[in-house]
Each structure stands twice: as structure tokens, then as C-alpha cells.
Amino acid sequence: MSTEDISNAIGTIDHVVIVVGDLAPSADIYRHLGFTLSPKGVHSAALGTENHTIMLQRDYFELLAVRAPTDRNAEWRKVVSCGGGVAGVAMATQDPHAARAHWLAAGLHPESAIKFSRLVPRPDGSTMEARFEVVSLDEVPATGLRAFVCSQPTRDAVWLPELTGHANTALAIRRITIACPDPDASAAQWQRMLPAARAVSTPTGVAMDTGRHTLDLVRAASPQVRALGMEFEVADLGACAATLQSGAVPFREQDGLLLVAPENACNVAVTFSAAS
């Protein structure tokens, strides 16, 4: 598979999954953080999940909760039992079947591609259908996140104009931070999943550059590999700080960043940084 074919099959981050135990109060927390949330989406009975998406300019994240236990949400239920938090990352793809073929060739264990959809209500009372096709990987040790690719054949039903503006002026996801006992070993596993990513040594571990995003693998004493948090680019850091204050969200300023502790963001360490 050529470099261009790999890039089309497995690209940079499409969206990030934050798993929560109870969707409604978690949604209120992220509204207080200054994010605009989509109306609640309900997935198929087989998936047994519901969500709110938070649409940014070129990527997004979702708050995902389990409505009813099913085989397909067993891994998300495990995350809930550990307190929830950043649990999955979807990579963009133009060809999910090519992504699956690459992962098979790399000795990984991808599932078959599945298609699903959800209805999107519009202000005029009509609905649009948002359609997706995903290929998920079985858990890969030492990565700390579930990984899958997700195609977006109906982007106009997902990136809706009324959802991409945020009081905190968020523009995009910049970074996901993952704590690892051995960042080099974790980076090697991530390289198998994301062949186009570039690994760069850092003072704290290894950074995986996926193109527009960074997976920051930081050295930690704990033997468990787990995602700690997310960093968001914002257009106006002052407006972001004012939004957090008006929402009564505790935060601190450090080195030009605004930091929200995990206990105030559904077990996610949230960082806001000024867009460059």
C-alpha cells in the first residue's frame, strides 16, 4: 500500500470519545465549560448507546453513554466502571475497507466494517440522516485507547453551522495526553495502528504526530496505560477564561494555558491553549 493509499485509509483524528456514566449531567458540565452540544443522538439497539457531539472546525468529540448493555458496548461499560473519561479515538478514513486490510497486514485484529446512522433534527422540524461506516480494532495493549476508523459520507449532517460556534471559542482538538510506563513501547504499538504518524522523542516521553494532532505519550510510574486528558485550541483565551468563570468552573492559569482538573470535566483533564 502506497503512502497516499495509507493516508486515505487511516488519517488524522476524526473525533474522540469521552465515555460518561450519565449523559444528562455530563452534558451540563460541558455546557458550563463553554461548549455547544448537539441534540442527544440515540444509536441503534445493537449499539445500545446515546451521545452528544461537540463539533469543532475540523474535528469533534462526543460524550457517549450506554443506554442498555449489548455485546457492542461491553468495552465502554468497562470504562464507566473505572470512572469514565477519554476512551476512544476515531481516525478519519476515505476507505474503511482499506484500513481494515492494512491492520490485518500489520498483524492486528480489526472487526468487519459496520454501517450505522442517526437522525439529526433541524430547526424547521425536518430531519437529516447522518451516516457512518467504522472499522474497530480489538484492544491493542499499551495504547490506552480504543482505536477505530470512521468515514463521514454525510458531513453536512454532522458539521452543522449552529453547532460549530462555542462560547469558549474552541476551534479544534490539539492534543490527547496518555500516561504510559514505557512510552517507547506504547509508541511502537501506536505506529502499528497509525502508519502515517511520526514518533518524536520528548523530555517526558514520545509524541505521535498524526498530521494535525498529537498523541502525547508521557512517562508515568503507574503500570496502567490510560488517557489523561485533551487540549483544545481556542481563538480567544481571554473569552475562554471569562466563559469558565461565568460557568463557575474552577480552573487555573499556567504558562499561557487554562487548566481544568478531571473532577470538573467528567474525569478528563481539559486544557485550553491559544490557536497559533
N, C-alpha and C positions, 0 to 999 in steps of 0.2 A: 504494500500500500504506500503510495507516494505521500510526501509531506502535505500536499494540498488535500489529498483524499483523507488523511488523518485529521486535518483541521476541520474539514466538513463533517466528519463523523463524530469527533469529540473536540468541542471548542472550549471557550472560556465559560465562566459561571453564568448560567441562565437564571437560577434562583436558589435560595437557601431555605431549608425547612427548619422552623423552630417548633418543637413539639411541646404542647401545653396540656395540662390536665383538664382544665375547664375553659372553654373558649370565650364565653362572655366576659368574665372578669379580666382575662388576659388581654382581650381586645381593648378594654377600657384603659389598661396600663399603657398600651402602645399609643392610644389616642392622647393620653397625658404626656407621652414623650414627643408629641407633635406630629405623628404620622396620620395620614389619611388612609382609612381602611376601606376595602371593597365591602359590599354587602356580603353576608355569610353565604358561602357556597357549600352545597351538600353533594358529596360524591356518591357513587353507586353503592348498592347494598354489598357488593363483593369487597369494595374497598373499606366501607364502614367508617368513613372519616368525614369531617367538615372543616372548613377553613375560612380565614380572611386573608386576602392577598394585600400586600403593601407594594404598590407599583412605583418604581423609580424611573429615571430617564432611560436606562438601557438594561436594567436587570430588576429583580424584585425579591422579596422574601415573603414567606407565608407563616401564619400561625395555624398550626394543624392540631386538631383534637380527634380522639377516637369516639365515635358515636355508639358503635356496637362492635364487640370483639369478632374478628374474622381472621382467617389464615393470612390474609394480605396485610393486616396491620399489627401482627404479632411483635415485630421489631419496634414499632412506635410505642406499643404498650410497655415494652421493657424500658424505654426511655422515660416514660411517665413515671414508672415505679422508682426511678432514680432521681426524680425531681424535675424532669423536662430540660429543655434548653435546645441549643443548636444541635441538630441530629442528622441532617442530610444535606447534600449538595447536588443539585442538578446541573449538569453541563449542557451547554447548547449543542444541538445537532441538526444537521440538514439531512442526515441519513441514519436513523437509529439502527437499521439492519447492518450497515457497515460498522457501526460502533460495536455491535454485538460480535461481529466477525473478528474485529481487532482484539477484543477482550478474550475471545476463545483462543486466538492465536497466541496470546500472552499467557495462557495457562490459567486464566481466571474463569469464574463460573457465572456468566450472565444468564438471567432468565430470558424467556422469549419476549418479544415486543408485545406490549398491550396498548390498546387504544381506549380512551375514555373521554368523557365530555361533561360539561356542566352548563346550565342555563345562566345567562347573565341578564339581569333585569336592566332596562333602560328607562330614563326619566319619563319618556312618553307612554310608559306602560307596556311596551313591547319587550321582547327578549331576543338575545343573540345566543348562539351556541359557541362556546369555547371548546375547541378540540385539542387533544394532546396525544402523542404517542411516546411511550417511555420504554427503556430497557434498563432494568435494575440489576445490580451486582449483588451476589451473596456477599456477606460481610468479609472484608479483607482485613486481616489482623494488622494492627499498628497504624491504622489510618484515623481512627476516632470518629469517623462519619460514614454514614451510608451514602453510596455514590450511585448515581444513575444519569442517563442522558434523557433529555426531554425536547421533543420537537414542538414548534409553535406554528402550526399551519394557519391559525386564525388569530394572528397578533392583534388585529383591530378589535377583537372581542375581549382582549386581555389588557392591553395598554390603553385604557380608556382615558380621554383627556381630563375628566373630572377626578381621576384617581392619582394623577402623577404630580400634583402640587401638594406640598406639605408645609405646615406652619413652621416646622424646624428647618425648612429649606433643603431637605435631603435630596441629593441628586443620584447617588449610586452607592453600591457596596464597594468598599476599597479592600477590605482585609478580613479574613477569618483566622482567629488565633487558636491553635491546638496545642495542648500540653502533651509532651512525649518524654518518656525516659531515655529514648535513643532517637533523636531527630534524624540522624542519617539513615537508620533503618526504616523509619516512617517515610522519609523522602523516597527511598527506593521503592516502597510499595505504591506511593502516590504516582511515581514515574510509570509504573506498570499500567495504572489506570488512566493517566493523563499524559500520553506520549509526547505531546507538544509543549508540555510545561518545562520550564527551565529551573533547575535547582541552584540556589546561590547560598553559600555559607554566610552566616551572620554571627555576631557575637553571642547571640542567645540560642542559636540552633541552625535551622535551614529555612530559607524562604523559597516557596514554589511559586514562580511567576507564571500565571496562566494566560497572560496577554493583557487583560485589563484589571486583573485581580491578583491578590497574593494570598496564599495559604502559608501562614507564619507558624512553623513548627518549632516551638520553644521547649527548651530542656526543662524537665521537672523531675522532682525526686520521686513522685508517685509512680508506681508501676503501671497505672491505668492511663491509657491514651484517651483524652477527652477534649472536646471543643469547649473553649472558654468563652469566646465572645466574637463580636463583629464590630468593624469600624465602618462608619458611613461618611462619605464626602458630603459637605453642606455648602450651599452658596454663600451663606452669611452666618458666621459663627456667633456674632452678637445676637442676631434674631433667634438663633437656636437656643442660646442661653436664656433669653427672655421667655421663650416658649416653655422651657423646662421649669423656670421659676413660676410662671403662671399656672402650670400644671401641678405645682407642688411636688416636683420630682427632685429628690436630693441628688446633687452632682458636685463634682469638684473640677477645678481647672488645673491642668498640669502641662507644661511645655507646649502651650498652644492647643491643647486638646480639651474637650469636655468629656468627663468620665462618669458614667452611671453604673453603680455597682449591680451585680447579678440579682441581688434580692429585690431590686427595684425595677427589674426588666425580665421577669419570668425565667430566672436562672441563666441570663445572658449578660455578660459584661459588655455594655454598649459604649462605644467611643464615637465621638463626632469630631471630624477634622475639616479644616477649610479646604475647599477644592483648589487645586493648583492651576 
